Amino acid sequence: MKAWIRLLRPKEYTKNFIIFLPLFFGMKFNQGELVAYSALAFLLFSLLASAVYIMNDLRDVEADRKHPVKRLRPIAAGLVSPRLAWVAVGGLFLCSLVPAFLWSRPLFVWMVVYLAVNLAYTHALKHVAILDVFILASGFVIRLYVGKAVTDTTLSHWIILMIFLGALFIGFAKRRDDLLLSGGGESVRRAISGYNLEFVHAAMVFMAAVTVVCYILYTTSPEVVQKWGEIFPSTAFVLFGILRWLQLAFVKNRTGSPVDIILHDRYILGSAGLFLLYYGFIIYFHYRFNMSFHG
């Protein structure tokens, strides 16, 4: 049973909470029906993501067996047979895509887009340096559109940019981990031949700078100031989170699974939690109070 749970990678579902962001920033998080829609989309998308993870494991089983960490995955370790894994993939497709098709065609379309992008990634694009990180980052943007599809919430170009840039930063940090594990060779991932530590470090610092500048532009843009007031103090949480991630990478050599870092580093968790609390106050209390007062 534990092997099957690990095969589904439920820990990776943490990424799928991005589906709730359009609802949160669209000031609709207090609408129970829409929250339920987002929760159902989260469940269906998570089942599809598990199918994608299993297909990727089946494709990379030989390479995973050479990896110091991935060799412990159920298929690579021989705990789950490839035949049963394929049966699980088929079941997950049925349980995710069919309900999505019957319930929401926009949701179904975005789930198919996610599947198509990941199939292309698994079979070819993961071996192309730089493009591989861009493809992974696009998955986070697709999650935003999944949330939009079931709540009919308008997506600001700012949130799309921030999610994409942040995902690029984390993606390059993950490639740093791959480089360290492979000793700079190709034993872990073929695309590693297109990277070295100097380039990855430069890419991480560059993406960190661009992300922070983009966020500052967002908080000081006229339309945002007019709508929500002075929210630039929240820049402190973004700066702290990014600097902490750089510290984990360059000082402590902890650039492994992004999900593990997010879930287990109290400083990252703290900055993210304070960021959401700050926005929750601005959106659902301060903003609405001002609107009712001036109304």
Backbone hydrogen bonds in HBPLUS format (Angstrom, degrees):
<---DONOR---> <-ACCEPTOR-->    atom                        ^
c    i                          cat <-CA-CA->   ^        H-A-AA   ^      H-
h    n   atom  resd res      DA  || num        DHA   H-A  angle D-A-AA Bond
n    s   type  num  typ     dist DA aas  dist angle  dist       angle   num
A0005-ILE N   A0001-MET O   2.98 MM   4  6.32 156.1  2.04 152.9 159.8     1
A0006-ARG N   A0002-LYS O   2.92 MM   4  6.15 161.5  1.95 149.4 154.3     2
A0007-LEU N   A0003-ALA O   2.87 MM   4  6.07 141.2  2.02 138.6 150.2     3
A0008-LEU N   A0004-TRP O   3.17 MM   4  6.46 145.6  2.30 143.3 150.0     4
A0009-ARG N   A0006-ARG O   3.15 MM   3  5.01 136.5  2.34  94.5 106.8     5
A0012-GLU N   A0009-ARG O   2.95 MM   3  5.63 146.4  2.07 119.3 127.3     6
A0013-TYR N   A0010-PRO O   2.93 MM   3  5.29 155.6  1.99 109.4 117.5     7
A0014-THR N   A0011-LYS O   3.30 MM   3  6.14 169.9  2.31 117.0 119.8     8
A0015-LYS N   A0012-GLU O   3.11 MM   3  6.03 153.7  2.18 124.2 127.1     9
A0016-ASN N   A0013-TYR O   2.81 MM   3  5.17 135.7  2.00 108.0 120.9    10
A0017-PHE N   A0014-THR O   3.23 MM   3  5.78 169.3  2.24 114.9 118.2    11
A0018-ILE N   A0015-LYS O   3.26 MM   3  6.23 167.8  2.27 121.7 124.7    12
A0019-ILE N   A0016-ASN O   2.99 MM   3  5.72 163.2  2.01 117.8 122.5    13
A0020-PHE N   A0017-PHE O   3.00 MM   3  5.61 154.8  2.07 114.5 120.8    14
A0021-LEU N   A0018-ILE O   2.96 MM   3  5.26 153.7  2.03 110.5 118.8    15
A0024-PHE N   A0020-PHE O   2.97 MM   4  6.23 157.0  2.03 152.4 159.9    16
A0025-PHE N   A0021-LEU O   2.85 MM   4  5.97 172.8  1.86 168.3 166.6    17
A0026-GLY N   A0022-PRO O   2.87 MM   4  5.57 126.0  2.17 128.4 142.3    18
A0028-LYS N   A0023-LEU O   3.05 MM   5  5.23 165.6  2.08 168.1 164.3    19
A0027-MET N   A0024-PHE O   3.32 MM   3  5.59 156.8  2.37 109.0 110.9    20
A0031-GLN N   A0028-LYS O   3.05 MM   3  5.51 158.8  2.10 119.8 120.6    21
A0034-LEU N   A0031-GLN O   3.08 MM   3  5.62 118.9  2.47 112.3 125.8    22
A0035-VAL N   A0031-GLN O   3.03 MM   4  6.32 154.9  2.10 154.7 162.5    23
A0036-ALA N   A0032-GLY O   2.97 MM   4  6.20 153.7  2.04 147.0 153.7    24
A0037-TYR N   A0033-GLU O   2.99 MM   4  6.33 150.7  2.08 142.4 150.6    25
A0038-SER N   A0034-LEU O   2.93 MM   4  6.19 159.9  1.97 148.3 153.1    26
A0039-ALA N   A0035-VAL O   2.89 MM   4  6.14 151.9  1.97 145.1 153.5    27
A0040-LEU N   A0036-ALA O   2.93 MM   4  6.20 155.0  1.99 149.4 155.5    28
A0041-ALA N   A0037-TYR O   2.92 MM   4  6.19 158.5  1.96 149.2 155.5    29
A0042-PHE N   A0038-SER O   2.80 MM   4  6.02 151.1  1.89 144.9 153.5    30
A0043-LEU N   A0039-ALA O   3.02 MM   4  6.31 153.6  2.09 144.1 150.1    31
A0044-LEU N   A0040-LEU O   2.97 MM   4  6.26 169.7  1.98 156.5 158.1    32
A0045-PHE N   A0041-ALA O   2.87 MM   4  5.90 164.4  1.89 150.8 155.9    33
A0046-SER N   A0042-PHE O   2.92 MM   4  5.95 150.3  2.01 141.6 150.2    34
A0047-LEU N   A0043-LEU O   3.08 MM   4  6.35 153.1  2.15 149.1 155.3    35
A0048-LEU N   A0044-LEU O   3.12 MM   4  6.43 156.7  2.17 145.7 151.9    36
A0049-ALA N   A0045-PHE O   2.81 MM   4  6.06 157.1  1.86 149.4 156.4    37
A0050-SER N   A0046-SER O   2.95 MM   4  6.20 151.0  2.03 144.5 151.6    38
A0051-ALA N   A0047-LEU O   3.17 MM   4  6.50 151.6  2.25 142.3 149.3    39
A0052-VAL N   A0048-LEU O   3.02 MM   4  6.39 151.6  2.10 149.0 157.0    40
A0053-TYR N   A0049-ALA O   2.87 MM   4  6.19 157.2  1.92 152.1 158.4    41
A0054-ILE N   A0050-SER O   2.96 MM   4  6.22 159.4  2.01 150.8 155.7    42
A0055-MET N   A0051-ALA O   3.00 MM   4  6.24 161.0  2.04 147.3 152.5    43
A0056-ASN N   A0052-VAL O   2.94 MM   4  6.14 154.7  2.01 148.7 155.8    44
A0057-ASP N   A0053-TYR O   2.91 MM   4  6.21 150.6  2.00 145.0 153.4    45
A0058-LEU N   A0054-ILE O   2.88 MM   4  6.18 153.8  1.95 151.3 158.5    46
A0059-ARG N   A0055-MET O   2.96 MM   4  6.15 152.7  2.04 144.5 151.9    47
A0060-ASP N   A0056-ASN O   2.97 MM   4  6.10 150.3  2.06 145.4 153.1    48
A0064-ASP N   A0060-ASP O   2.78 MM   4  5.92 159.8  1.82 164.4 171.5    49
A0065-ARG N   A0061-VAL O   3.16 MM   4  6.34 142.9  2.31 139.7 147.8    50
A0066-LYS N   A0063-ALA O   3.06 MM   3  5.41 150.4  2.15 106.8 115.8    51
A0067-HIS N   A0064-ASP O   2.99 MM   3  5.01 152.6  2.07 103.2 112.1    52
A0071-ARG N   A0067-HIS O   3.18 MM   4  5.43 142.4  2.33 133.0 136.5    53
A0072-LEU N   A0069-VAL O   3.15 MM   3  6.01 168.6  2.16 122.3 125.9    54
A0073-ARG N   A0070-LYS O   3.02 MM   3  5.40 168.0  2.03 114.7 118.2    55
A0077-ALA N   A0073-ARG O   2.80 MM   4  5.81 153.0  1.87 165.1 174.3    56
A0079-LEU N   A0074-PRO O   2.75 MM   5  4.85 137.6  1.93 156.3 160.3    57
A0080-VAL N   A0074-PRO O   3.23 MM   6  5.51 143.8  2.37 121.0 118.2    58
A0078-GLY N   A0075-ILE O   3.06 MM   3  5.09 155.2  2.12 102.3 110.0    59
A0085-ALA N   A0081-SER O   2.99 MM   4  6.22 150.9  2.08 150.0 159.4    60
A0086-TRP N   A0082-PRO O   2.94 MM   4  6.21 152.2  2.02 149.7 155.5    61
A0087-VAL N   A0083-ARG O   3.11 MM   4  6.46 151.7  2.19 145.3 153.2    62
A0088-ALA N   A0084-LEU O   2.95 MM   4  6.25 152.6  2.03 145.1 152.3    63
A0089-VAL N   A0085-ALA O   2.97 MM   4  6.32 148.5  2.07 143.7 152.5    64
A0090-GLY N   A0086-TRP O   3.02 MM   4  6.34 161.9  2.06 151.5 154.7    65
A0091-GLY N   A0087-VAL O   3.00 MM   4  6.28 160.2  2.04 150.3 155.7    66
A0092-LEU N   A0088-ALA O   2.90 MM   4  6.10 157.2  1.95 150.5 156.6    67
A0093-PHE N   A0089-VAL O   2.95 MM   4  6.20 153.5  2.02 151.0 158.2    68
A0094-LEU N   A0090-GLY O   3.09 MM   4  6.36 161.1  2.13 149.0 153.4    69
A0095-CYS N   A0091-GLY O   2.98 MM   4  6.18 156.7  2.03 147.4 154.0    70
A0096-SER N   A0092-LEU O   3.02 MM   4  6.03 125.1  2.33 139.1 151.1    71
A0096-SER N   A0093-PHE O   3.33 MM   3  5.30 143.5  2.47  95.9 105.9    72
A0097-LEU N   A0093-PHE O   2.86 MM   4  5.59 151.9  1.94 147.6 155.8    73
A0100-ALA N   A0096-SER O   3.30 MM   4  6.29 152.4  2.38 137.1 145.1    74
A0101-PHE N   A0097-LEU O   2.89 MM   4  6.05 155.2  1.95 149.1 155.4    75
A0102-LEU N   A0098-VAL O   3.06 MM   4  6.31 158.9  2.11 152.9 158.2    76
A0103-TRP N   A0099-PRO O   2.88 MM   4  5.93 142.9  2.02 144.7 154.7    77
A0104-SER N   A0100-ALA O   2.86 MM   4  5.59 154.5  1.92 145.1 152.1    78
A0108-PHE N   A0104-SER O   2.94 MM   4  6.23 161.1  1.98 153.0 158.8    79
A0109-VAL N   A0105-ARG O   2.90 MM   4  6.12 157.2  1.95 154.5 159.9    80
A0110-TRP N   A0106-PRO O   3.12 MM   4  6.40 163.5  2.15 150.1 153.2    81
A0111-MET N   A0107-LEU O   2.97 MM   4  6.20 150.0  2.06 150.6 159.5    82
A0112-VAL N   A0108-PHE O   2.93 MM   4  6.16 151.9  2.01 148.3 155.8    83
A0113-VAL N   A0109-VAL O   2.89 MM   4  6.19 152.5  1.96 147.3 155.6    84
A0114-TYR N   A0110-TRP O   2.96 MM   4  6.15 157.1  2.01 140.8 146.6    85
A0115-LEU N   A0111-MET O   2.95 MM   4  6.20 156.4  2.01 143.1 149.5    86
A0116-ALA N   A0112-VAL O   2.82 MM   4  6.04 163.1  1.84 153.3 157.6    87
A0117-VAL N   A0113-VAL O   2.90 MM   4  6.07 165.9  1.92 154.7 158.3    88
A0118-ASN N   A0114-TYR O   3.03 MM   4  6.18 158.3  2.08 146.0 152.0    89
A0119-LEU N   A0115-LEU O   2.89 MM   4  6.10 148.2  1.99 147.9 157.0    90
A0120-ALA N   A0116-ALA O   3.00 MM   4  6.23 161.3  2.04 149.4 154.1    91
A0121-TYR N   A0117-VAL O   2.89 MM   4  6.11 149.1  1.98 140.3 150.0    92
A0122-THR N   A0118-ASN O   2.79 MM   4  5.90 165.4  1.81 147.4 151.0    93
A0123-HIS N   A0119-LEU O   3.04 MM   4  6.13 160.2  2.08 148.6 153.1    94
A0124-ALA N   A0120-ALA O   3.03 MM   4  5.85 137.2  2.22 140.7 149.4    95
A0125-LEU N   A0120-ALA O   2.99 MM   5  6.04 163.8  2.01 142.8 144.0    96
A0126-LYS N   A0121-TYR O   2.86 MM   5  4.96 143.8  2.00 140.1 134.5    97
A0127-HIS N   A0124-ALA O   3.14 MM   3  5.96 165.4  2.17 122.7 127.3    98
A0128-VAL N   A0125-LEU O   3.11 MM   3  5.37 167.0  2.12 114.6 116.1    99
A0132-ASP N   A0128-VAL O   2.88 MM   4  5.70 145.0  2.01 169.9 177.8   100
A0133-VAL N   A0130-ILE O   3.13 MM   3  5.33 123.2  2.47 100.6 113.6   101
A0134-PHE N   A0130-ILE O   3.11 MM   4  6.46 155.8  2.17 149.6 156.8   102
A0135-ILE N   A0131-LEU O   2.90 MM   4  6.14 156.1  1.95 154.0 159.6   103
A0136-LEU N   A0132-ASP O   3.14 MM   4  6.37 160.0  2.18 142.5 147.6   104
A0137-ALA N   A0133-VAL O   2.95 MM   4  6.17 156.7  2.00 147.4 153.9   105
A0138-SER N   A0134-PHE O   2.95 MM   4  6.17 144.6  2.07 143.5 153.0   106
A0139-GLY N   A0136-LEU O   3.14 MM   3  5.39 136.5  2.34 100.3 111.6   107
A0140-PHE N   A0137-ALA O   3.09 MM   3  5.52 138.1  2.28 107.6 117.6   108
A0142-ILE N   A0138-SER O   2.93 MM   4  6.24 154.5  1.99 151.9 159.2   109
A0143-ARG N   A0139-GLY O   3.17 MM   4  6.41 145.8  2.29 135.4 143.5   110
A0144-LEU N   A0140-PHE O   3.32 MM   4  6.70 143.1  2.46 136.1 144.7   111
A0144-LEU N   A0141-VAL O   3.00 MM   3  5.09 122.0  2.35  97.0 111.7   112
A0145-TYR N   A0141-VAL O   3.17 MM   4  6.62 153.3  2.24 148.2 154.8   113
A0146-VAL N   A0142-ILE O   2.89 MM   4  6.23 139.1  2.06 146.5 159.0   114
A0147-GLY N   A0143-ARG O   3.13 MM   4  6.44 157.6  2.18 146.9 151.1   115
A0148-LYS N   A0144-LEU O   2.98 MM   4  6.33 149.4  2.07 143.9 153.3   116
A0149-ALA N   A0145-TYR O   2.86 MM   4  5.92 149.2  1.95 139.5 147.4   117
A0151-THR N   A0148-LYS O   3.30 MM   3  5.34 148.7  2.41 101.0 109.9   118
A0152-ASP N   A0148-LYS O   2.87 MM   4  5.39 130.2  2.12 153.3 155.9   119
A0160-ILE N   A0156-SER O   3.38 MM   4  6.73 158.8  2.43 148.6 154.2   120
A0161-LEU N   A0157-HIS O   3.01 MM   4  6.15 162.3  2.05 144.0 148.7   121
A0162-MET N   A0158-TRP O   2.89 MM   4  6.09 164.8  1.91 153.9 158.3   122
A0163-ILE N   A0159-ILE O   3.01 MM   4  6.04 165.3  2.03 144.7 148.6   123
A0164-PHE N   A0160-ILE O   3.02 MM   4  6.12 163.3  2.05 148.1 153.2   124
A0165-LEU N   A0161-LEU O   2.84 MM   4  5.96 170.3  1.85 156.3 159.2   125
A0166-GLY N   A0162-MET O   2.90 MM   4  5.90 161.7  1.93 145.5 151.5   126
A0167-ALA N   A0163-ILE O   2.94 MM   4  6.01 151.8  2.02 141.9 149.8   127
A0168-LEU N   A0164-PHE O   2.99 MM   4  6.25 147.5  2.09 144.2 153.1   128
A0169-PHE N   A0165-LEU O   3.03 MM   4  6.34 158.6  2.08 149.5 154.7   129
A0170-ILE N   A0166-GLY O   3.05 MM   4  6.35 162.6  2.08 148.6 152.6   130
A0171-GLY N   A0167-ALA O   2.80 MM   4  5.92 150.6  1.89 142.9 152.1   131
A0172-PHE N   A0168-LEU O   2.98 MM   4  6.23 159.1  2.02 154.6 157.7   132
A0173-ALA N   A0169-PHE O   3.13 MM   4  6.40 149.0  2.23 141.6 150.6   133
A0174-LYS N   A0170-ILE O   2.95 MM   4  6.27 145.9  2.07 144.6 153.7   134
A0175-ARG N   A0171-GLY O   3.06 MM   4  6.41 147.7  2.16 143.0 151.8   135
A0176-ARG N   A0172-PHE O   3.06 MM   4  6.37 140.3  2.23 139.6 149.8   136
A0177-ASP N   A0173-ALA O   3.30 MM   4  6.71 147.6  2.41 140.3 147.6   137
A0177-ASP N   A0174-LYS O   3.06 MM   3  5.11 118.0  2.46  95.4 110.0   138
A0178-ASP N   A0174-LYS O   3.07 MM   4  6.49 152.3  2.15 145.9 153.6   139
A0179-LEU N   A0175-ARG O   2.92 MM   4  6.19 154.7  1.98 147.6 153.9   140
A0180-LEU N   A0176-ARG O   3.01 MM   4  6.32 159.3  2.05 150.6 155.6   141
A0181-LEU N   A0177-ASP O   2.98 MM   4  6.20 157.0  2.03 150.5 156.7   142
A0182-SER N   A0178-ASP O   2.95 MM   4  6.10 146.1  2.07 144.8 153.8   143
A0183-GLY N   A0179-LEU O   2.96 MM   4  5.90 116.5  2.37 140.0 154.6   144
A0184-GLY N   A0179-LEU O   3.04 MM   5  4.98 142.1  2.19 143.6 147.3   145
A0185-GLY N   A0182-SER O   3.20 MM   3  5.28 163.0  2.23 103.6 108.7   146
A0192-ILE N   A0189-ARG O   3.03 MM   3  5.55 154.3  2.10 113.0 120.9   147
A0193-SER N   A0190-ARG O   3.18 MM   3  6.12 166.7  2.20 124.1 126.6   148
A0194-GLY N   A0191-ALA O   2.82 MM   3  5.57 163.5  1.85 122.1 127.8   149
A0195-TYR N   A0192-ILE O   2.90 MM   3  5.11 164.4  1.92 116.4 118.6   150
A0200-VAL N   A0196-ASN O   2.98 MM   4  6.22 170.0  1.99 161.8 164.9   151
A0201-HIS N   A0197-LEU O   2.87 MM   4  5.92 161.8  1.90 150.0 154.9   152
A0202-ALA N   A0198-GLU O   3.08 MM   4  6.24 159.8  2.12 143.6 149.3   153
A0203-ALA N   A0199-PHE O   2.81 MM   4  6.06 157.3  1.86 151.7 158.6   154
A0204-MET N   A0200-VAL O   2.87 MM   4  6.07 156.1  1.93 148.6 154.6   155
A0205-VAL N   A0201-HIS O   3.03 MM   4  6.26 167.6  2.05 152.3 155.0   156
A0206-PHE N   A0202-ALA O   2.87 MM   4  5.99 158.9  1.91 147.9 154.8   157
A0207-MET N   A0203-ALA O   2.86 MM   4  5.98 167.1  1.88 150.1 153.6   158
A0208-ALA N   A0204-MET O   2.88 MM   4  6.01 153.0  1.95 146.0 154.1   159
A0209-ALA N   A0205-VAL O   2.99 MM   4  6.19 159.3  2.03 146.8 151.6   160
A0210-VAL N   A0206-PHE O   2.94 MM   4  6.21 165.6  1.96 154.5 158.5   161
A0211-THR N   A0207-MET O   2.90 MM   4  5.95 158.4  1.95 145.1 151.2   162
A0212-VAL N   A0208-ALA O   3.06 MM   4  6.28 162.0  2.09 148.8 153.1   163
A0213-VAL N   A0209-ALA O   2.96 MM   4  6.17 166.7  1.98 154.6 158.4   164
A0214-CYS N   A0210-VAL O   2.88 MM   4  5.99 160.6  1.92 148.4 154.2   165
A0215-TYR N   A0211-THR O   2.97 MM   4  6.19 152.5  2.05 143.9 151.5   166
A0216-ILE N   A0212-VAL O   2.92 MM   4  6.20 157.6  1.97 151.3 157.3   167
A0217-LEU N   A0213-VAL O   2.92 MM   4  6.17 160.6  1.96 152.4 157.5   168
A0218-TYR N   A0214-CYS O   2.99 MM   4  6.22 147.4  2.09 141.1 150.2   169
A0219-THR N   A0215-TYR O   2.93 MM   4  6.27 164.2  1.96 155.6 158.0   170
A0220-THR N   A0216-ILE O   3.07 MM   4  6.20 139.4  2.24 145.1 155.3   171
A0221-SER N   A0218-TYR O   3.27 MM   3  5.24 161.6  2.30 102.6 108.1   172
A0224-VAL N   A0221-SER O   3.12 MM   3  5.49 124.5  2.44 107.8 121.3   173
A0225-VAL N   A0221-SER O   3.02 MM   4  6.26 167.7  2.03 163.8 167.7   174
A0226-GLN N   A0222-PRO O   2.90 MM   4  5.96 158.0  1.95 147.0 153.5   175
A0227-LYS N   A0223-GLU O   3.12 MM   4  6.13 144.1  2.26 130.5 139.5   176
A0228-TRP N   A0224-VAL O   2.83 MM   4  5.87 176.2  1.83 162.0 162.2   177
A0229-GLY N   A0225-VAL O   2.82 MM   4  4.35 135.7  2.02 115.6 125.4   178
A0234-SER N   A0231-ILE O   3.06 MM   3  5.96 161.0  2.09 127.0 131.6   179
A0235-THR N   A0232-PHE O   2.90 MM   3  5.55 165.6  1.92 122.5 127.4   180
A0236-ALA N   A0233-PRO O   3.16 MM   3  6.01 161.9  2.19 122.0 125.0   181
A0237-PHE N   A0234-SER O   3.09 MM   3  5.57 132.1  2.32 109.6 119.8   182
A0239-LEU N   A0235-THR O   2.86 MM   4  6.09 169.9  1.87 161.2 163.7   183
A0240-PHE N   A0236-ALA O   2.94 MM   4  6.02 162.7  1.97 145.1 150.3   184
A0241-GLY N   A0237-PHE O   2.99 MM   4  6.10 162.9  2.02 144.5 149.3   185
A0242-ILE N   A0238-VAL O   3.04 MM   4  6.23 164.8  2.06 154.5 158.0   186
A0243-LEU N   A0239-LEU O   2.91 MM   4  6.04 167.2  1.93 154.4 158.6   187
A0244-ARG N   A0240-PHE O   2.85 MM   4  5.94 152.2  1.92 147.5 155.6   188
A0245-TRP N   A0241-GLY O   3.04 MM   4  6.27 151.3  2.13 140.1 147.6   189
A0246-LEU N   A0242-ILE O   2.97 MM   4  6.30 156.6  2.02 150.1 156.3   190
A0247-GLN N   A0243-LEU O   2.85 MM   4  6.08 149.5  1.95 143.1 152.1   191
A0248-LEU N   A0244-ARG O   2.88 MM   4  6.18 155.3  1.94 149.6 155.7   192
A0249-ALA N   A0245-TRP O   3.01 MM   4  6.27 148.2  2.12 142.5 151.2   193
A0250-PHE N   A0246-LEU O   2.83 MM   4  5.95 176.3  1.83 160.7 160.1   194
A0251-VAL N   A0247-GLN O   2.88 MM   4  5.20 150.3  1.97 134.0 143.2   195
A0252-LYS N   A0247-GLN O   3.20 MM   5  6.66 151.7  2.28 150.5 157.7   196
A0254-ARG N   A0248-LEU O   2.61 MM   6  5.06 177.7  1.61 144.0 144.1   197
A0261-ILE N   A0257-SER O   3.13 MM   4  6.49 156.6  2.19 151.2 157.6   198
A0262-ILE N   A0258-PRO O   2.92 MM   4  6.15 165.1  1.94 153.2 156.9   199
A0263-LEU N   A0259-VAL O   2.90 MM   4  6.02 159.7  1.94 151.5 157.2   200
A0264-HIS N   A0260-ASP O   2.93 MM   4  5.78 143.9  2.06 143.3 151.6   201
A0265-ASP N   A0261-ILE O   2.95 MM   4  5.44 146.7  2.06 143.9 146.7   202
A0269-LEU N   A0265-ASP O   2.96 MM   4  6.19 170.8  1.97 159.3 162.3   203
A0270-GLY N   A0266-ARG O   2.81 MM   4  5.77 150.2  1.90 132.7 141.8   204
A0271-SER N   A0267-TYR O   2.97 MM   4  6.13 164.4  2.00 146.3 149.6   205
A0272-ALA N   A0268-ILE O   2.98 MM   4  6.14 162.1  2.02 151.5 156.7   206
A0273-GLY N   A0269-LEU O   2.84 MM   4  5.95 159.6  1.88 148.6 154.9   207
A0274-LEU N   A0270-GLY O   2.91 MM   4  6.07 163.2  1.93 151.2 155.5   208
A0275-PHE N   A0271-SER O   2.96 MM   4  6.03 150.4  2.05 139.2 147.7   209
A0276-LEU N   A0272-ALA O   3.04 MM   4  6.31 161.9  2.08 150.3 153.8   210
A0277-LEU N   A0273-GLY O   2.92 MM   4  6.13 157.0  1.97 148.1 155.2   211
A0278-TYR N   A0274-LEU O   2.85 MM   4  5.95 158.0  1.90 146.1 152.1   212
A0279-TYR N   A0275-PHE O   3.03 MM   4  6.32 165.4  2.05 150.2 153.7   213
A0280-GLY N   A0276-LEU O   2.76 MM   4  5.87 152.3  1.83 144.2 153.3   214
A0281-PHE N   A0277-LEU O   2.93 MM   4  6.15 154.5  2.00 147.1 152.7   215
A0282-ILE N   A0278-TYR O   2.99 MM   4  6.30 163.7  2.02 150.2 154.6   216
A0283-ILE N   A0279-TYR O   2.78 MM   4  5.85 174.0  1.79 158.1 159.8   217
A0284-TYR N   A0280-GLY O   2.92 MM   4  5.66 160.3  1.96 141.6 148.0   218
A0285-PHE N   A0281-PHE O   3.01 MM   4  5.14 138.8  2.19 131.3 136.9   219
A0286-HIS N   A0281-PHE O   2.84 MM   5  6.10 161.2  1.88 157.0 162.3   220
A0287-TYR N   A0282-ILE O   2.75 MM   5  5.62 153.5  1.82 148.5 156.4   221
A0289-PHE N   A0285-PHE O   2.83 MM   4  5.80 150.0  1.92 146.1 155.0   222
A0290-ASN N   A0286-HIS O   2.99 MM   4  6.21 161.3  2.03 151.1 155.5   223
A0291-MET N   A0287-TYR O   2.95 MM   4  6.19 155.5  2.01 149.2 156.6   224
A0292-SER N   A0288-ARG O   2.96 MM   4  6.13 161.6  2.00 145.1 149.6   225
A0293-PHE N   A0289-PHE O   2.85 MM   4  5.98 151.1  1.93 145.7 154.7   226
A0294-HIS N   A0290-ASN O   2.86 MM   4  5.97 169.2  1.87 150.5 153.4   227
A0295-GLY N   A0291-MET O   2.80 MM   4  5.73 135.7  1.99 135.5 148.8   228
